[in-house]
Amino acid sequence: PLATVDKQKLKDTILTLSPRGTTPIAYSLQQLPKDFANVPGDKTIVLVTDGREEAGGDPVKVVRELLESGFKFRLNVVGFALADRESKQQMQTIAEMTGGNFYDAGSAAGLRDAMERSVVEETLSLPFQLLDASGAEVHRGTTSRTAAAVPEGVFTLRVETEGKPLLIPNV
């Protein structure tokens, strides 16, 4: 069930997962609005797959329909040992459609690295705004290792945390 992120529990759960054979990516994506029906705020989904859509659906079409319906989410896709270019391209496309990232993991070590980057660095990152002296937003993003190009100046950094925002002046 959806709940506040418990990093260790999440890692432990991932380590207990085992593949079941088919890959119903489109169907799984169609379930997102129901799964997140009572969850406010930003939604980041991490899709881990070792293959292409195998249940007759069209993941690109489903993501487009979800976005058009107003369901807002970010999809990070970890492709584990995807064998063909078409599968990789499709997974990269659905990630990019939502502002997410595609990680191509070709080995167990690559999978571990991709999961660390997509879950820990990105999913657990926090939204922020950079405000100028008048309080106007200069830049918006999420905390990560990615640099942001902003004009030179002195700003207030507003980081959205649970409860109330954290304000850091004179940045």
N, C-alpha and C positions, 0 to 999 in steps of 0.2 A: 504494500500500500504506500501511497505517496505520503511523505512526512519530511520533517526538517532533515537536512543532510547530515548523516553520521558517516564521516569519511572512512573510518575503519570498518564499519558494518557494510558500507558500499563495496569496499575492496574485498572483504571476506565473501560477500554474496557473489561478486563477479567470479571469484576463484572457484565457486561451487557449481557454476553453470556448465551444462554439457549440451552439445549440439543434438538436434532432433531430426535432421534430415532435409526437410524442405525449407524454402526461404520465402515466406509470404510478406514481403516488404510493404507492398501497397496496402494490404489488409491491416497490417500493424499500424501503419501511418493513419489509416482511416479511423482507428480507435482513439487517437489522441484527444479529440475534443471531449469524448466521454470520460477518458481517463483523467483529464485535467479539468473537468466541469466545475469543480468547486475550489480550484487552486488559483488564487489571485497572483498578479505580478508576472514578471518575465519567466518564460519557459524555455529551458534548453534541454533538448533530447539528444542522447548519444545512441546512435544506431551502430551496432557492431554486426558485421555480416561477413561470411566467408563465400558468398555466392551472389548470383543475380536473382532477380525476382523469378520465382518458380511456381507461382500459384495463379498465373494468368492476369495479374494486375499490372497497372502502369504507375510506378512510383512518381514519375514526373507529373503526370496528370493529377494524381492525388494531392501532391504538394501544392500545385497550382490552385486546385479547388479549395484546399484548406486556407490558403492565403487570401483568395478571393472572398471566402465566406467571413473573413475577419479574424480567423484564428491566428494569433501571433505567436510564433515560436522560432527558435533557432535550432537547426539540426546539424550536429556534428556527426560525421560518418567515419567509422573506422572500418576500412576494408582489409580483411585478413586473408592474405594469399589469394587475392582475386586473380583468376587465371587469364582473363581476356580484357582487352582494351575497352570494349563496349561497356562492360560491367563497371569498370573504373570510371569511365566518362559519365555514366548514368548516376553513379553515387556522388561524384563531384558536382554534377549539375544540381541534384536535389539539395545538397549542402549549400551551395552558392545561392540558390533561390531564396534561402531563408537567412542569409548572412552568416551561415556556419562554415565549417571547414571540413575538408576531406583529408583523411590520413591513410596512406597506403602502407600497410604493415605486411611485409613479406616473410616474417619469421616470428618465432615466439618472443624474441627480444624486441623486435619491431612492434609487436602487438602490445607488449608491456609499456614501451615508450609512448606509443600512440594513445593508449588508455590514460596514462599519466598526464599527457598533454591535453587530451580532450576532456577528461573528467576533472582532474585536479586543477590544472591551470586555467581552463576556460570555464567550465561549468561552475566551479566554486569562486570564480572571479566576481567582483561587485561592480554594479553600474556607478558611474561618476559623472559629474559635470564640473567643468572649469569655468569659474565666474570672474568677470572683470570687476573693477572697483565699484561700478554702478550696480552690480548684481546681474548683469546680462550674461547669458551663456555664450562662451567663446568656443567651447568644445564639449562633446559628449562621447562617452565610450564605456568600456569596461576595464577593470584593472587586469593587467596581464603583462607579459614581457614585451609586448608590441609598443613601439614608440609612437607618439602622436605629434604631428606637426601643428604647432600653434604659434601665434604671433608672440614677439618678445613682450614681456611685461611682468607685472606682479599680480597674482590671482589668488582666489580662494578656491580650494578644492573641496567639493561636496561629494562625499562617498555615501551611497545608499547602503545602510546596514539595517539589520533587523531592529525594529523599534524606531529610533530617530536617526536622521542622517548625521554623519560625522563631518564637521566643518574644520578644514585646516587652512588658516589664513596665511598670507605672505608666502605663497609658493611661487 
